[in-house]
Amino acid sequence: MVAETEIGKTVDVGVWRKGKLEQVSVTLGQLEKAEETGMLGDKDGKGDDKKDTPKTPSTDLGSLGLGLAPLTDKDRDTYGLGKQIAGVLITDVKPDGAAAEKGLAAGDLIVEVDQQDVAAPQDVLDKVAAAQKAGHTSVLFFVARKQDLRFVAIKLKKDK
């Protein structure tokens, strides 16, 4: 249905959020344009250049290929994140990790994990660990890049 709908048209979509069905209006775009504007990460899926990586000490979420840190006011200015949004800053994305495959990049902000707010790197670690323990095959991140928000489902590695 989406492929057959004209670009730029606004449509109503039903989404499940925190156990409830919500209706949201979305404007359909073009994949190539989204890639060019940075909404989906860069075209090679390897994240932004290292020069933009913040100097904040990070917590490693190696299972997904992410480095995480608390969000600072300096980070907000550097990455164009408004004062009204909270979350955990992505400081590093490993090129061969699951997060890079989904276009996440240094400077993106994880706002929620599995539809639960996160405020510290440990919150993200705990929620990912809980999803793995529960046997989930993926974890859902709600991510901000500048003023754009999007959901990203990242595949979890299976325990050996």
Steps between C-alpha positions, in 0.01 A plus 500: 500500500779742586684436172184578304430827685638824358802661663412796721150378581400501869330181617365371831678195641406287801790412733516305824664705774521390862224245442256741337410562138569860399434679172779719366525703182814448294621660182641246259848567370750346269770264632779660299407849624491377860848354460631823345364714782638271771166373631611138446872537560755515223469283192769251602332443839822562692397807694635854490866595475706457816568876513146547638539243777451668839776494759266384777611173669284219370349172610541214253199308376718267297225253420341765276817685404422817696684733735268699730532805727278733702371799302665834582405856403810513279381185320157661449668796326740283299231266366206742477294327770240721666477563874161326517632155401672259739682176447837330462758617247656259251873580504629226272361254248710202394489464120429125516239517780123460489448872573708605198291274278196707602670833434555615859787746538702684765291795615167317479299497823326190634177631653330166574582130498204267450265797558652587837681829564875487557703766678839334557720252312428237766127528421573402139728215608238367745215512247704329228610233748137449607393458137777245443410312818134492393606338174410794273657497155519880479477812712312818401677833537329838467778725370542873445733648238485877527126571498399176323368204698476141375465143616784257433473125563842347559560127479639344816780246495397158620671363813730213422 
